[in-house]
Amino acid sequence: MTDKTIIDKYEKICLSSYPLDTSLYDLYHVKRGLRDKSGQGVVAGITNISKIVSSKEVDGAHVPCEGELYYRGYSIDELVNGLIKGDRYGFEEIAYLLLIGDLPDKSQLKEFTDTLTEFRKLPKNFTRDVILKAPSKDMMMSLSRSVLTLGSYDKKADDIGINNVIRQCLMLISVFPMLSVYGYQAYNHYILDDSLYIHHPDPELSTAQNFLRLLRPDTKFSELEAKVLDLALILHMEHGGGNNSTFTTRVVTSSGTDTYSAISAALASLKGPKHGGANLKVVQMMKHIRDHVHDIEDEDEIYAYLIKILRKEVFDHKGLIYGMGHAVYSLSDPRAQVFKRFVGELSKSKGKSKLYSFYETVERLSAKAIASERRIYKGVSANVDFYSGFAYSMLGIPKELYTPMFAIARIVGWSAHRLEELINADKIIRPAYQDIVQIRKYKDIEDR
């Protein structure tokens, strides 16, 4: 019997022996995926890092409201508006807020930015020996491997003292753009057979500016391009302790493991298409719709096609309109509301206003279609991923880097939650599972 035949046989056995009776979740009052039937998450901890508001109490009942997001108590809208008025890049400033606990003054911001700049370098020959010599078509695999390998260069890799963990987190925040872009350049050259170019970061540039500099052959970019990317990074930086990758960070951190392993675990979570791949699915879905409707300005035709998607008749047959809806928000995702304005500005500069209008139309009609087909009365709205993939495509960011872009931003939130877990928790996170094992008697060995 060949290996394939054996594996096929085992597969059939597993598919018959593993399925559970889902009615047992109700019988034993088990929250599937740590969520109740209404979608509310089971509270597993407390955090002072960020706050998400999706409903408000009215006459003793929780009623859906326009979404709100706070970083260390500051509204994301206020933070973004402050950066716009100050006409400055904000990734470093907001990273300081999340990691250190409050907004920095000019002196503190310069000290923090200088520290990130100093950390923005890789060990000698790391790019050649680790990234270029083992290219991968999966950028998240490449990023995870690089993070774990960096641990072997760190003499204090296993030290989980707060001082050391802060150092490690700042270093990882600084080098994530390099690891991501260099991983893509290796893939682009060795697997796609394109030209290879490796640029070094410019110490005078921000994180967003340096990303575009590293990515582009001529290192050139416009001020608007860098500002839109900077905003995207800020909006993806943190989203509470309950999202899958951040919860993973806290679970793994509670075991006492090292920073490199904890962040690699978070990357493994983010790599899953149910978590970090939504923006790419939106871009693919929108292209599919454009390819299959005769007139992208005909709202009736677009609506009819969206209904087909929901009924699993077209696209990927999953019945999902990607980028619409969120596990927490219902009436609106504040990140999407903020980001949408700037994506509109970028589309004008790129001559893609008509495509932007198409996105707006699909967003509006999708809410109507989902409400009709799914009988969702609490409201459904676009999440931040609905527009982020479109923005990345206009910035010339290859689709292979869409999820790493998420990681470049979220490493800040992961780091803050790791520090909060280490400083406050003293027990390993260990949820319980309800066993439904039927006790059986083991036959005497001679009978087998």
BELRAGI-V538407 format. One record per backbone hydrogen bond with DSSP energy under -0.5 kcal/mol. CO is the residue of the C=O (numbers start at 1). NH is the residue of the N-H. Records with the same first field share a line. If there is no record, write none. Layout:
CO: NH, NH
This chain:
2: 6
3: 7
4: 8
5: 9
6: 10
7: 11
8: 12
9: 13
10: 14
11: 15
12: 16
13: 16, 17
14: 18
20: 22
21: 24
22: 25, 26
23: 26, 27
24: 28
25: 30
26: 29
30: 32
31: 34
32: 35
34: 42
36: 39
40: 36
49: 72
51: 70
52: 54
53: 68
54: 65
56: 63
58: 61
61: 58, 63
63: 56
65: 331
68: 53
69: 76
70: 51, 72
71: 74
74: 71
75: 79
76: 80
77: 81
78: 82
79: 83
80: 84
81: 85
82: 86
83: 87, 88
84: 87
90: 94
91: 95
92: 96
93: 97
94: 98
95: 99
96: 100, 101
97: 101
105: 109
106: 110
107: 111
108: 112
109: 113
110: 114
111: 115
112: 116
113: 117
114: 118
115: 119
116: 120
117: 120
119: 121
123: 126
125: 129
126: 130, 131
127: 132
128: 133
131: 134
132: 135
137: 139
138: 142
139: 143
140: 144
141: 145
142: 146
143: 147
144: 148
145: 149
146: 150
147: 151
148: 152
149: 152, 153
150: 153, 154
151: 154
153: 155
154: 157
156: 159
157: 259
158: 160
161: 165
162: 166
163: 167
164: 168
165: 169
166: 170
167: 171
168: 172
169: 173
170: 174
171: 175
172: 176
175: 179
176: 180
177: 181
178: 182
179: 183
180: 184
181: 185
182: 186
183: 187
184: 188
185: 189
186: 190, 191
187: 191, 192
188: 194
189: 193
195: 197
197: 199
201: 203
202: 205
206: 210
207: 211
208: 212
209: 213
210: 214
211: 215
212: 216
216: 219
222: 226
223: 227
224: 228
225: 229
226: 230
227: 231
228: 232
229: 233
230: 234
231: 235
232: 236
234: 237
237: 413
243: 247
244: 248
245: 249
246: 250
247: 251
248: 252
249: 253
250: 254
251: 255
252: 255, 257
253: 256
258: 262
259: 263
260: 264
261: 265
262: 266
263: 267
264: 268
265: 269
266: 270
267: 271
268: 272
269: 272
270: 276
272: 275, 276, 277
277: 281
278: 282
279: 283
280: 284
281: 285
282: 286
283: 287
284: 288
285: 289
286: 290
287: 291
288: 292
289: 292, 293
295: 298
297: 299
298: 302
299: 303
300: 304
301: 305
302: 306
303: 307
304: 308
305: 309
306: 310
307: 311
308: 313, 314
309: 312
314: 317
320: 322
321: 324
323: 383
329: 326
332: 67, 334
333: 336, 337
334: 338
335: 339
336: 340
337: 341
338: 341, 342
339: 343
340: 344
341: 345
342: 346
343: 347
344: 348
345: 349
346: 350
347: 352
348: 351
352: 356
353: 357
354: 358
355: 359
356: 360
357: 361
358: 362
359: 363
360: 364
361: 365
362: 366
363: 367
364: 368
365: 369
366: 370
367: 371
368: 372
369: 373
370: 374, 376
371: 375
375: 377
381: 325
382: 333
383: 386
384: 387, 388
385: 389
387: 391
388: 392
389: 393
390: 394
391: 395
392: 397
393: 396
396: 398
398: 401
399: 402
401: 405
402: 406
403: 407
404: 408
405: 409
406: 410
407: 411
409: 412, 413
410: 414
411: 415
412: 416
413: 417
414: 418
415: 419
416: 420
417: 421
418: 422
419: 423
420: 424
421: 425
428: 430
433: 435
437: 439
441: 443
444: 447
445: 448
